[in-house]
């Protein structure tokens, strides 16, 4: 952890509640520990039966669902969830074939990530879906970090307290860089996370527009640094 991160004071008014349905104990523990350490409140269960019981008695902001469960097929679970709740469901599965993904989407899945899971990508995708979910007040849920030039709150980026007029896709790019500020984020990671909205070629134009809007002249003021051959790093 760098010095800036250690000196930041972070408060969290509300931790988004995640229901993790995963019977692979190694995968479950890995996802659980990562999300719990990154401002999420996670309940982990091993079966669909346990999951339905919790969903009948509590409200969750997002569900992570493995397709290969010991009691019910994951597709059957998606059908059941679609009929009882509107909570975003993100499928995490060892099945990477396109046919599985298409079936999951048809049955109501919001997203699909093939194993092995990249935890940073998983977290980024979770935040994208939570930001678009009416069930969650992200103004309360997002970490508010004091002492930085930039801040990301409730779909708005501010610089020294003043809002920056970013487009939707520019916001998605900036918010991910902000979440990983002072760390290098690869171009491949950004393109992968936002694959439905950007290409490698268009990413350059979005980065150029963001730099212009935050007053980054590439000489005296460098907030968004290019790490040649790798990606980008937001300095804060």
One Martini backbone bead per residue (centre of mass of N, CA, C, O) as a GRO file, in nm:
protein
  236
    1UNK     BB    1   0.097   0.035   0.022
    2UNK     BB    2   0.068   0.360  -0.011
    3UNK     BB    3   0.089   0.661   0.136
    4UNK     BB    4  -0.182   0.784   0.044
    5UNK     BB    5  -0.365   0.550   0.141
    6UNK     BB    6  -0.281   0.567   0.444
    7UNK     BB    7  -0.383   0.883   0.473
    8UNK     BB    8  -0.662   0.806   0.420
    9UNK     BB    9  -0.999   0.886   0.492
   10UNK     BB   10  -1.251   0.633   0.544
   11UNK     BB   11  -1.604   0.625   0.483
   12UNK     BB   12  -1.907   0.417   0.555
   13UNK     BB   13  -2.250   0.423   0.556
   14UNK     BB   14  -2.277   0.178   0.336
   15UNK     BB   15  -2.289  -0.169   0.275
   16UNK     BB   16  -2.310  -0.367   0.033
   17UNK     BB   17  -2.520  -0.645  -0.029
   18UNK     BB   18  -2.401  -0.983  -0.064
   19UNK     BB   19  -2.490  -1.282  -0.240
   20UNK     BB   20  -2.314  -1.590  -0.211
   21UNK     BB   21  -2.334  -1.864  -0.455
   22UNK     BB   22  -2.104  -2.119  -0.340
   23UNK     BB   23  -1.952  -2.455  -0.324
   24UNK     BB   24  -1.667  -2.357  -0.357
   25UNK     BB   25  -1.462  -2.294  -0.100
   26UNK     BB   26  -1.224  -2.152  -0.231
   27UNK     BB   27  -1.381  -1.942  -0.398
   28UNK     BB   28  -1.556  -1.829  -0.171
   29UNK     BB   29  -1.328  -1.727   0.016
   30UNK     BB   30  -1.191  -1.538  -0.185
   31UNK     BB   31  -1.436  -1.354  -0.240
   32UNK     BB   32  -1.517  -1.285   0.046
   33UNK     BB   33  -1.251  -1.151   0.146
   34UNK     BB   34  -1.229  -0.934  -0.070
   35UNK     BB   35  -1.506  -0.790  -0.031
   36UNK     BB   36  -1.486  -0.736   0.276
   37UNK     BB   37  -1.213  -0.555   0.224
   38UNK     BB   38  -1.416  -0.370   0.004
   39UNK     BB   39  -1.702  -0.263   0.132
   40UNK     BB   40  -1.860  -0.537   0.191
   41UNK     BB   41  -2.159  -0.734   0.257
   42UNK     BB   42  -2.124  -1.085   0.310
   43UNK     BB   43  -2.317  -1.376   0.207
   44UNK     BB   44  -2.246  -1.723   0.236
   45UNK     BB   45  -2.346  -1.995   0.022
   46UNK     BB   46  -2.396  -2.342  -0.113
   47UNK     BB   47  -2.710  -2.317  -0.177
   48UNK     BB   48  -3.020  -2.257  -0.306
   49UNK     BB   49  -3.186  -2.302  -0.051
   50UNK     BB   50  -3.038  -2.097   0.125
   51UNK     BB   51  -3.081  -1.852  -0.058
   52UNK     BB   52  -3.392  -1.840  -0.052
   53UNK     BB   53  -3.414  -1.800   0.251
   54UNK     BB   54  -3.265  -1.526   0.259
   55UNK     BB   55  -3.449  -1.378   0.043
   56UNK     BB   56  -3.713  -1.404   0.228
   57UNK     BB   57  -3.554  -1.226   0.486
   58UNK     BB   58  -3.385  -1.042   0.283
   59UNK     BB   59  -3.178  -0.778   0.149
   60UNK     BB   60  -3.013  -0.737  -0.166
   61UNK     BB   61  -2.797  -0.580  -0.408
   62UNK     BB   62  -2.643  -0.860  -0.483
   63UNK     BB   63  -2.577  -1.152  -0.692
   64UNK     BB   64  -2.371  -1.445  -0.669
   65UNK     BB   65  -2.361  -1.710  -0.923
   66UNK     BB   66  -2.336  -2.043  -0.942
   67UNK     BB   67  -2.419  -2.310  -1.160
   68UNK     BB   68  -2.274  -2.543  -0.975
   69UNK     BB   69  -2.495  -2.703  -0.778
   70UNK     BB   70  -2.603  -2.954  -0.552
   71UNK     BB   71  -2.938  -2.903  -0.585
   72UNK     BB   72  -2.930  -2.686  -0.828
   73UNK     BB   73  -2.957  -2.548  -1.116
   74UNK     BB   74  -2.861  -2.236  -1.209
   75UNK     BB   75  -3.091  -2.185  -1.415
   76UNK     BB   76  -3.320  -2.237  -1.213
   77UNK     BB   77  -3.243  -2.007  -1.029
   78UNK     BB   78  -3.284  -1.778  -1.229
   79UNK     BB   79  -3.585  -1.828  -1.269
   80UNK     BB   80  -3.664  -1.782  -0.972
   81UNK     BB   81  -3.547  -1.496  -0.938
   82UNK     BB   82  -3.711  -1.358  -1.166
   83UNK     BB   83  -3.994  -1.416  -1.004
   84UNK     BB   84  -3.907  -1.259  -0.707
   85UNK     BB   85  -3.678  -1.053  -0.817
   86UNK     BB   86  -3.452  -0.750  -0.902
   87UNK     BB   87  -3.182  -0.845  -0.843
   88UNK     BB   88  -2.874  -0.845  -0.932
   89UNK     BB   89  -2.712  -1.101  -1.140
   90UNK     BB   90  -2.394  -1.268  -1.106
   91UNK     BB   91  -2.216  -1.486  -1.298
   92UNK     BB   92  -2.005  -1.763  -1.180
   93UNK     BB   93  -1.810  -1.974  -1.406
   94UNK     BB   94  -1.658  -2.255  -1.565
   95UNK     BB   95  -1.845  -2.184  -1.796
   96UNK     BB   96  -1.734  -2.036  -2.120
   97UNK     BB   97  -1.945  -2.079  -2.312
   98UNK     BB   98  -2.163  -1.901  -2.498
   99UNK     BB   99  -2.426  -2.063  -2.438
  100UNK     BB  100  -2.427  -2.007  -2.134
  101UNK     BB  101  -2.440  -1.701  -2.144
  102UNK     BB  102  -2.702  -1.672  -2.310
  103UNK     BB  103  -2.883  -1.822  -2.113
  104UNK     BB  104  -2.836  -1.641  -1.869
  105UNK     BB  105  -2.942  -1.379  -1.998
  106UNK     BB  106  -3.230  -1.488  -2.069
  107UNK     BB  107  -3.275  -1.546  -1.741
  108UNK     BB  108  -3.146  -1.250  -1.608
  109UNK     BB  109  -2.864  -1.192  -1.623
  110UNK     BB  110  -2.627  -0.926  -1.596
  111UNK     BB  111  -2.375  -1.126  -1.573
  112UNK     BB  112  -2.050  -1.287  -1.687
  113UNK     BB  113  -1.799  -1.496  -1.527
  114UNK     BB  114  -1.515  -1.663  -1.580
  115UNK     BB  115  -1.323  -1.902  -1.474
  116UNK     BB  116  -1.101  -1.750  -1.332
  117UNK     BB  117  -1.115  -1.493  -1.101
  118UNK     BB  118  -1.096  -1.150  -1.119
  119UNK     BB  119  -1.132  -0.948  -0.851
  120UNK     BB  120  -1.119  -0.663  -0.973
  121UNK     BB  121  -1.328  -0.714  -1.192
  122UNK     BB  122  -1.558  -0.797  -1.013
  123UNK     BB  123  -1.580  -0.532  -0.858
  124UNK     BB  124  -1.631  -0.348  -1.102
  125UNK     BB  125  -1.894  -0.487  -1.194
  126UNK     BB  126  -2.052  -0.441  -0.939
  127UNK     BB  127  -2.050  -0.128  -0.947
  128UNK     BB  128  -2.195  -0.098  -1.214
  129UNK     BB  129  -2.464  -0.235  -1.119
  130UNK     BB  130  -2.517  -0.059  -0.868
  131UNK     BB  131  -2.535   0.217  -1.017
  132UNK     BB  132  -2.801   0.096  -1.189
  133UNK     BB  133  -2.944   0.052  -0.917
  134UNK     BB  134  -3.239   0.144  -0.741
  135UNK     BB  135  -3.169  -0.010  -0.454
  136UNK     BB  136  -2.913   0.196  -0.444
  137UNK     BB  137  -2.734   0.435  -0.250
  138UNK     BB  138  -2.430   0.554  -0.357
  139UNK     BB  139  -2.386   0.798  -0.177
  140UNK     BB  140  -2.365   0.603   0.075
  141UNK     BB  141  -2.178   0.363  -0.041
  142UNK     BB  142  -1.953   0.523  -0.116
  143UNK     BB  143  -1.649   0.605  -0.065
  144UNK     BB  144  -1.528   0.876   0.130
  145UNK     BB  145  -1.245   1.066   0.036
  146UNK     BB  146  -1.016   1.244   0.204
  147UNK     BB  147  -0.764   1.462   0.062
  148UNK     BB  148  -0.848   1.477  -0.241
  149UNK     BB  149  -0.886   1.598  -0.556
  150UNK     BB  150  -1.067   1.353  -0.602
  151UNK     BB  151  -1.417   1.243  -0.658
  152UNK     BB  152  -1.672   0.975  -0.606
  153UNK     BB  153  -2.029   1.056  -0.631
  154UNK     BB  154  -2.318   0.956  -0.746
  155UNK     BB  155  -2.206   0.980  -1.060
  156UNK     BB  156  -1.978   1.193  -0.964
  157UNK     BB  157  -1.712   1.404  -1.058
  158UNK     BB  158  -1.458   1.563  -0.863
  159UNK     BB  159  -1.257   1.877  -0.852
  160UNK     BB  160  -1.209   2.046  -0.588
  161UNK     BB  161  -1.548   2.022  -0.569
  162UNK     BB  162  -1.583   2.015  -0.879
  163UNK     BB  163  -1.759   1.928  -1.141
  164UNK     BB  164  -1.727   1.684  -1.403
  165UNK     BB  165  -1.824   1.659  -1.753
  166UNK     BB  166  -1.897   1.345  -1.797
  167UNK     BB  167  -1.952   1.081  -1.952
  168UNK     BB  168  -2.052   0.768  -1.904
  169UNK     BB  169  -1.783   0.628  -2.001
  170UNK     BB  170  -1.590   0.821  -1.857
  171UNK     BB  171  -1.686   0.748  -1.578
  172UNK     BB  172  -1.614   0.448  -1.578
  173UNK     BB  173  -1.313   0.489  -1.619
  174UNK     BB  174  -1.252   0.684  -1.385
  175UNK     BB  175  -1.368   0.518  -1.146
  176UNK     BB  176  -1.164   0.286  -1.178
  177UNK     BB  177  -0.907   0.456  -1.147
  178UNK     BB  178  -0.988   0.568  -0.869
  179UNK     BB  179  -1.005   0.295  -0.720
  180UNK     BB  180  -0.683   0.261  -0.845
  181UNK     BB  181  -0.515   0.470  -0.736
  182UNK     BB  182  -0.170   0.464  -0.778
  183UNK     BB  183  -0.228   0.246  -1.002
  184UNK     BB  184  -0.187   0.023  -1.249
  185UNK     BB  185  -0.394   0.010  -1.544
  186UNK     BB  186  -0.478  -0.182  -1.784
  187UNK     BB  187  -0.605  -0.187  -2.095
  188UNK     BB  188  -0.731  -0.470  -2.085
  189UNK     BB  189  -0.907  -0.421  -1.838
  190UNK     BB  190  -1.085  -0.191  -1.948
  191UNK     BB  191  -1.190  -0.342  -2.199
  192UNK     BB  192  -1.313  -0.583  -2.047
  193UNK     BB  193  -1.515  -0.431  -1.859
  194UNK     BB  194  -1.610  -0.237  -2.134
  195UNK     BB  195  -1.678  -0.416  -2.398
  196UNK     BB  196  -1.974  -0.290  -2.472
  197UNK     BB  197  -1.839   0.030  -2.511
  198UNK     BB  198  -1.537  -0.050  -2.597
  199UNK     BB  199  -1.223  -0.004  -2.748
  200UNK     BB  200  -0.898   0.032  -2.798
  201UNK     BB  201  -0.934   0.283  -2.977
  202UNK     BB  202  -1.149   0.446  -2.801
  203UNK     BB  203  -0.988   0.474  -2.538
  204UNK     BB  204  -0.799   0.702  -2.625
  205UNK     BB  205  -1.023   0.918  -2.656
  206UNK     BB  206  -1.130   0.909  -2.365
  207UNK     BB  207  -0.867   0.986  -2.227
  208UNK     BB  208  -0.831   1.256  -2.371
  209UNK     BB  209  -1.097   1.384  -2.262
  210UNK     BB  210  -1.037   1.359  -1.963
  211UNK     BB  211  -0.782   1.530  -1.958
  212UNK     BB  212  -0.914   1.791  -2.054
  213UNK     BB  213  -1.130   1.812  -1.813
  214UNK     BB  214  -0.881   1.805  -1.579
  215UNK     BB  215  -0.619   1.967  -1.687
  216UNK     BB  216  -0.425   1.776  -1.852
  217UNK     BB  217  -0.108   1.863  -2.016
  218UNK     BB  218   0.155   1.658  -1.977
  219UNK     BB  219   0.351   1.845  -1.791
  220UNK     BB  220   0.279   2.011  -1.523
  221UNK     BB  221   0.001   1.846  -1.551
  222UNK     BB  222  -0.029   1.511  -1.400
  223UNK     BB  223  -0.294   1.280  -1.341
  224UNK     BB  224  -0.292   1.098  -1.614
  225UNK     BB  225  -0.090   0.832  -1.654
  226UNK     BB  226   0.127   0.691  -1.885
  227UNK     BB  227   0.213   0.344  -1.918
  228UNK     BB  228   0.412   0.221  -2.128
  229UNK     BB  229   0.279  -0.092  -2.235
  230UNK     BB  230   0.020  -0.096  -2.020
  231UNK     BB  231  -0.124   0.202  -1.910
  232UNK     BB  232  -0.283   0.353  -1.624
  233UNK     BB  233  -0.255   0.643  -1.384
  234UNK     BB  234  -0.406   0.779  -1.105
  235UNK     BB  235  -0.328   1.080  -0.950
  236UNK     BB  236  -0.386   1.189  -0.580
   0.00000   0.00000   0.00000
